[in-house]
Amino acid sequence: MFEFGGGVMPRREFHRVVFVVAGVYNICWGLFSAVDPQWLFRFAGMPLDNHPQIFACLGMVVGLYGIVYFEVARAPERGWVLAAVGFVGKVLGPIGLAQIILSHTWPVSTIVLSLTNDLIWLPFFGLYLVDAWPYRSRA
């Protein structure tokens, strides 16, 4: 059985909309990247990847996060842990990409990955985590 904090979660409807949009975005990005796993390499002017299946798999993982975000939208009072996992990914993704860019392994133009998948979502996920904290489930 879950217990939740009293009252109404701040900005509950706003968070629901954000996580529906995030879910749709992730599923679309994931499908696109699974169908065309070379798009980033063409976009950045890099040689095509010898193993595009790896990027297609990344697309699958990102797409599955979309389902997770739909669950947060469905029940925002119970989505704190799910959104926290997404938030950590949105922090670690840019750190890893920065390392790849700073080592000159990938060009700066690959920052499009972090801009669209991570950085634009960070403030929304962070705000949700603050608002949802008293509503997370407790064992």
MODELLER restraints for C-alpha pairs under 7 A, 6 or more apart:
rsr = mdl.restraints
at = mdl.atoms
rsr.add(forms.Gaussian(group=physical.xy_distance, feature=features.Distance(at['CA:2:A'], at['CA:137:A']), mean=5.45, stdev=0.5))
rsr.add(forms.Gaussian(group=physical.xy_distance, feature=features.Distance(at['CA:2:A'], at['CA:138:A']), mean=6.28, stdev=0.5))
rsr.add(forms.Gaussian(group=physical.xy_distance, feature=features.Distance(at['CA:3:A'], at['CA:137:A']), mean=5.96, stdev=0.5))
rsr.add(forms.Gaussian(group=physical.xy_distance, feature=features.Distance(at['CA:3:A'], at['CA:138:A']), mean=6.25, stdev=0.5))
rsr.add(forms.Gaussian(group=physical.xy_distance, feature=features.Distance(at['CA:4:A'], at['CA:135:A']), mean=4.79, stdev=0.5))
rsr.add(forms.Gaussian(group=physical.xy_distance, feature=features.Distance(at['CA:4:A'], at['CA:136:A']), mean=6.51, stdev=0.5))
rsr.add(forms.Gaussian(group=physical.xy_distance, feature=features.Distance(at['CA:4:A'], at['CA:137:A']), mean=6.26, stdev=0.5))
rsr.add(forms.Gaussian(group=physical.xy_distance, feature=features.Distance(at['CA:5:A'], at['CA:134:A']), mean=5.31, stdev=0.5))
rsr.add(forms.Gaussian(group=physical.xy_distance, feature=features.Distance(at['CA:5:A'], at['CA:135:A']), mean=4.87, stdev=0.5))
rsr.add(forms.Gaussian(group=physical.xy_distance, feature=features.Distance(at['CA:9:A'], at['CA:131:A']), mean=6.44, stdev=0.5))
rsr.add(forms.Gaussian(group=physical.xy_distance, feature=features.Distance(at['CA:9:A'], at['CA:132:A']), mean=6.57, stdev=0.5))
rsr.add(forms.Gaussian(group=physical.xy_distance, feature=features.Distance(at['CA:10:A'], at['CA:131:A']), mean=5.71, stdev=0.5))
rsr.add(forms.Gaussian(group=physical.xy_distance, feature=features.Distance(at['CA:15:A'], at['CA:73:A']), mean=6.89, stdev=0.5))
rsr.add(forms.Gaussian(group=physical.xy_distance, feature=features.Distance(at['CA:15:A'], at['CA:128:A']), mean=6.35, stdev=0.5))
rsr.add(forms.Gaussian(group=physical.xy_distance, feature=features.Distance(at['CA:16:A'], at['CA:73:A']), mean=4.23, stdev=0.5))
rsr.add(forms.Gaussian(group=physical.xy_distance, feature=features.Distance(at['CA:16:A'], at['CA:76:A']), mean=6.78, stdev=0.5))
rsr.add(forms.Gaussian(group=physical.xy_distance, feature=features.Distance(at['CA:17:A'], at['CA:73:A']), mean=6.98, stdev=0.5))
rsr.add(forms.Gaussian(group=physical.xy_distance, feature=features.Distance(at['CA:19:A'], at['CA:69:A']), mean=5.28, stdev=0.5))
rsr.add(forms.Gaussian(group=physical.xy_distance, feature=features.Distance(at['CA:19:A'], at['CA:70:A']), mean=6.18, stdev=0.5))
rsr.add(forms.Gaussian(group=physical.xy_distance, feature=features.Distance(at['CA:19:A'], at['CA:72:A']), mean=6.50, stdev=0.5))
rsr.add(forms.Gaussian(group=physical.xy_distance, feature=features.Distance(at['CA:19:A'], at['CA:73:A']), mean=5.11, stdev=0.5))
rsr.add(forms.Gaussian(group=physical.xy_distance, feature=features.Distance(at['CA:20:A'], at['CA:69:A']), mean=6.69, stdev=0.5))
rsr.add(forms.Gaussian(group=physical.xy_distance, feature=features.Distance(at['CA:20:A'], at['CA:70:A']), mean=5.54, stdev=0.5))
rsr.add(forms.Gaussian(group=physical.xy_distance, feature=features.Distance(at['CA:20:A'], at['CA:73:A']), mean=5.84, stdev=0.5))
rsr.add(forms.Gaussian(group=physical.xy_distance, feature=features.Distance(at['CA:22:A'], at['CA:66:A']), mean=6.59, stdev=0.5))
rsr.add(forms.Gaussian(group=physical.xy_distance, feature=features.Distance(at['CA:22:A'], at['CA:69:A']), mean=6.47, stdev=0.5))
rsr.add(forms.Gaussian(group=physical.xy_distance, feature=features.Distance(at['CA:23:A'], at['CA:66:A']), mean=3.70, stdev=0.5))
rsr.add(forms.Gaussian(group=physical.xy_distance, feature=features.Distance(at['CA:23:A'], at['CA:67:A']), mean=6.13, stdev=0.5))
rsr.add(forms.Gaussian(group=physical.xy_distance, feature=features.Distance(at['CA:23:A'], at['CA:69:A']), mean=5.01, stdev=0.5))
rsr.add(forms.Gaussian(group=physical.xy_distance, feature=features.Distance(at['CA:23:A'], at['CA:70:A']), mean=5.47, stdev=0.5))
rsr.add(forms.Gaussian(group=physical.xy_distance, feature=features.Distance(at['CA:24:A'], at['CA:66:A']), mean=6.30, stdev=0.5))
rsr.add(forms.Gaussian(group=physical.xy_distance, feature=features.Distance(at['CA:26:A'], at['CA:62:A']), mean=5.73, stdev=0.5))
rsr.add(forms.Gaussian(group=physical.xy_distance, feature=features.Distance(at['CA:26:A'], at['CA:63:A']), mean=4.92, stdev=0.5))
rsr.add(forms.Gaussian(group=physical.xy_distance, feature=features.Distance(at['CA:26:A'], at['CA:65:A']), mean=6.53, stdev=0.5))
rsr.add(forms.Gaussian(group=physical.xy_distance, feature=features.Distance(at['CA:26:A'], at['CA:66:A']), mean=4.81, stdev=0.5))
rsr.add(forms.Gaussian(group=physical.xy_distance, feature=features.Distance(at['CA:27:A'], at['CA:63:A']), mean=4.03, stdev=0.5))
rsr.add(forms.Gaussian(group=physical.xy_distance, feature=features.Distance(at['CA:27:A'], at['CA:64:A']), mean=6.87, stdev=0.5))
rsr.add(forms.Gaussian(group=physical.xy_distance, feature=features.Distance(at['CA:27:A'], at['CA:66:A']), mean=5.21, stdev=0.5))
rsr.add(forms.Gaussian(group=physical.xy_distance, feature=features.Distance(at['CA:29:A'], at['CA:59:A']), mean=6.80, stdev=0.5))
rsr.add(forms.Gaussian(group=physical.xy_distance, feature=features.Distance(at['CA:29:A'], at['CA:63:A']), mean=6.71, stdev=0.5))
rsr.add(forms.Gaussian(group=physical.xy_distance, feature=features.Distance(at['CA:30:A'], at['CA:59:A']), mean=3.85, stdev=0.5))
rsr.add(forms.Gaussian(group=physical.xy_distance, feature=features.Distance(at['CA:30:A'], at['CA:60:A']), mean=5.35, stdev=0.5))
rsr.add(forms.Gaussian(group=physical.xy_distance, feature=features.Distance(at['CA:30:A'], at['CA:62:A']), mean=5.33, stdev=0.5))
rsr.add(forms.Gaussian(group=physical.xy_distance, feature=features.Distance(at['CA:30:A'], at['CA:63:A']), mean=4.19, stdev=0.5))
rsr.add(forms.Gaussian(group=physical.xy_distance, feature=features.Distance(at['CA:31:A'], at['CA:59:A']), mean=6.39, stdev=0.5))
rsr.add(forms.Gaussian(group=physical.xy_distance, feature=features.Distance(at['CA:31:A'], at['CA:63:A']), mean=6.68, stdev=0.5))
rsr.add(forms.Gaussian(group=physical.xy_distance, feature=features.Distance(at['CA:33:A'], at['CA:55:A']), mean=6.94, stdev=0.5))
rsr.add(forms.Gaussian(group=physical.xy_distance, feature=features.Distance(at['CA:33:A'], at['CA:56:A']), mean=5.63, stdev=0.5))
rsr.add(forms.Gaussian(group=physical.xy_distance, feature=features.Distance(at['CA:33:A'], at['CA:59:A']), mean=4.91, stdev=0.5))
rsr.add(forms.Gaussian(group=physical.xy_distance, feature=features.Distance(at['CA:34:A'], at['CA:56:A']), mean=3.98, stdev=0.5))
rsr.add(forms.Gaussian(group=physical.xy_distance, feature=features.Distance(at['CA:34:A'], at['CA:57:A']), mean=6.78, stdev=0.5))
rsr.add(forms.Gaussian(group=physical.xy_distance, feature=features.Distance(at['CA:34:A'], at['CA:59:A']), mean=5.14, stdev=0.5))
rsr.add(forms.Gaussian(group=physical.xy_distance, feature=features.Distance(at['CA:34:A'], at['CA:60:A']), mean=6.43, stdev=0.5))
rsr.add(forms.Gaussian(group=physical.xy_distance, feature=features.Distance(at['CA:37:A'], at['CA:52:A']), mean=5.50, stdev=0.5))
rsr.add(forms.Gaussian(group=physical.xy_distance, feature=features.Distance(at['CA:37:A'], at['CA:55:A']), mean=5.37, stdev=0.5))
rsr.add(forms.Gaussian(group=physical.xy_distance, feature=features.Distance(at['CA:37:A'], at['CA:56:A']), mean=5.11, stdev=0.5))
rsr.add(forms.Gaussian(group=physical.xy_distance, feature=features.Distance(at['CA:38:A'], at['CA:48:A']), mean=6.26, stdev=0.5))
rsr.add(forms.Gaussian(group=physical.xy_distance, feature=features.Distance(at['CA:38:A'], at['CA:49:A']), mean=6.75, stdev=0.5))
rsr.add(forms.Gaussian(group=physical.xy_distance, feature=features.Distance(at['CA:38:A'], at['CA:52:A']), mean=6.38, stdev=0.5))
rsr.add(forms.Gaussian(group=physical.xy_distance, feature=features.Distance(at['CA:41:A'], at['CA:47:A']), mean=6.34, stdev=0.5))
rsr.add(forms.Gaussian(group=physical.xy_distance, feature=features.Distance(at['CA:41:A'], at['CA:48:A']), mean=5.62, stdev=0.5))
rsr.add(forms.Gaussian(group=physical.xy_distance, feature=features.Distance(at['CA:42:A'], at['CA:48:A']), mean=6.92, stdev=0.5))
rsr.add(forms.Gaussian(group=physical.xy_distance, feature=features.Distance(at['CA:44:A'], at['CA:107:A']), mean=6.82, stdev=0.5))
rsr.add(forms.Gaussian(group=physical.xy_distance, feature=features.Distance(at['CA:44:A'], at['CA:109:A']), mean=5.47, stdev=0.5))
rsr.add(forms.Gaussian(group=physical.xy_distance, feature=features.Distance(at['CA:44:A'], at['CA:110:A']), mean=5.94, stdev=0.5))
rsr.add(forms.Gaussian(group=physical.xy_distance, feature=features.Distance(at['CA:68:A'], at['CA:82:A']), mean=6.79, stdev=0.5))
rsr.add(forms.Gaussian(group=physical.xy_distance, feature=features.Distance(at['CA:72:A'], at['CA:79:A']), mean=4.53, stdev=0.5))
rsr.add(forms.Gaussian(group=physical.xy_distance, feature=features.Distance(at['CA:77:A'], at['CA:132:A']), mean=6.20, stdev=0.5))
rsr.add(forms.Gaussian(group=physical.xy_distance, feature=features.Distance(at['CA:77:A'], at['CA:135:A']), mean=5.06, stdev=0.5))
rsr.add(forms.Gaussian(group=physical.xy_distance, feature=features.Distance(at['CA:77:A'], at['CA:136:A']), mean=6.13, stdev=0.5))
rsr.add(forms.Gaussian(group=physical.xy_distance, feature=features.Distance(at['CA:78:A'], at['CA:135:A']), mean=6.70, stdev=0.5))
rsr.add(forms.Gaussian(group=physical.xy_distance, feature=features.Distance(at['CA:78:A'], at['CA:136:A']), mean=5.36, stdev=0.5))
rsr.add(forms.Gaussian(group=physical.xy_distance, feature=features.Distance(at['CA:78:A'], at['CA:137:A']), mean=5.99, stdev=0.5))
rsr.add(forms.Gaussian(group=physical.xy_distance, feature=features.Distance(at['CA:79:A'], at['CA:136:A']), mean=6.97, stdev=0.5))
rsr.add(forms.Gaussian(group=physical.xy_distance, feature=features.Distance(at['CA:80:A'], at['CA:129:A']), mean=6.18, stdev=0.5))
rsr.add(forms.Gaussian(group=physical.xy_distance, feature=features.Distance(at['CA:80:A'], at['CA:132:A']), mean=6.07, stdev=0.5))
rsr.add(forms.Gaussian(group=physical.xy_distance, feature=features.Distance(at['CA:80:A'], at['CA:133:A']), mean=6.71, stdev=0.5))
rsr.add(forms.Gaussian(group=physical.xy_distance, feature=features.Distance(at['CA:80:A'], at['CA:136:A']), mean=5.51, stdev=0.5))
rsr.add(forms.Gaussian(group=physical.xy_distance, feature=features.Distance(at['CA:83:A'], at['CA:125:A']), mean=6.76, stdev=0.5))
rsr.add(forms.Gaussian(group=physical.xy_distance, feature=features.Distance(at['CA:84:A'], at['CA:129:A']), mean=6.92, stdev=0.5))
rsr.add(forms.Gaussian(group=physical.xy_distance, feature=features.Distance(at['CA:87:A'], at['CA:122:A']), mean=6.65, stdev=0.5))
rsr.add(forms.Gaussian(group=physical.xy_distance, feature=features.Distance(at['CA:87:A'], at['CA:125:A']), mean=6.13, stdev=0.5))
rsr.add(forms.Gaussian(group=physical.xy_distance, feature=features.Distance(at['CA:90:A'], at['CA:118:A']), mean=4.46, stdev=0.5))
rsr.add(forms.Gaussian(group=physical.xy_distance, feature=features.Distance(at['CA:90:A'], at['CA:119:A']), mean=6.78, stdev=0.5))
rsr.add(forms.Gaussian(group=physical.xy_distance, feature=features.Distance(at['CA:90:A'], at['CA:122:A']), mean=6.54, stdev=0.5))
rsr.add(forms.Gaussian(group=physical.xy_distance, feature=features.Distance(at['CA:93:A'], at['CA:114:A']), mean=6.70, stdev=0.5))
rsr.add(forms.Gaussian(group=physical.xy_distance, feature=features.Distance(at['CA:94:A'], at['CA:114:A']), mean=5.41, stdev=0.5))
rsr.add(forms.Gaussian(group=physical.xy_distance, feature=features.Distance(at['CA:100:A'], at['CA:106:A']), mean=5.87, stdev=0.5))
rsr.add(forms.Gaussian(group=physical.xy_distance, feature=features.Distance(at['CA:101:A'], at['CA:107:A']), mean=5.84, stdev=0.5))
rsr.add(forms.Gaussian(group=physical.xy_distance, feature=features.Distance(at['CA:101:A'], at['CA:108:A']), mean=5.92, stdev=0.5))
